[in-house]
């Protein structure tokens, strides 16, 4: 499998981004649409997303736009991809366009087992996250 030297963000929604930079889209701008590939690998995908290493855990409890509780805001990473914990919630609500077939195929190539982060890879992901969401002024 090809080793990516860059990082990608996935599943971020504007409603939950506090910083000056918003990389996500609004949940109000997308419709719930099923993905056949996600439907095939739903259990494996959600387990991967939830088991991946935590990059950042916040004390902020979040709810959906209707006020339904989602849980704490956690940012996960596998060293290549970065995503928020609420991604699983919205995937299960039918917003399956939030996850790409490329990412599902990538997880499948890893047998849906996230790689552990080395110290160097974690530092690289942290630096990328800061540059992306909270760049220097």
Protein Blocks (a to p, Z undefined) as FASTA:
>chain_A
ZZdfbdcdehiafklpmbfbdfbdcfklpccdddfklmmmmmmmmmmmmmpccfbdcfbd
cddfkopafbdcddddehlaccdfklmmmmmnopamlpcfklmmmmmmnoopacdddfkl
mmmmmmmmmmmmmccZZ
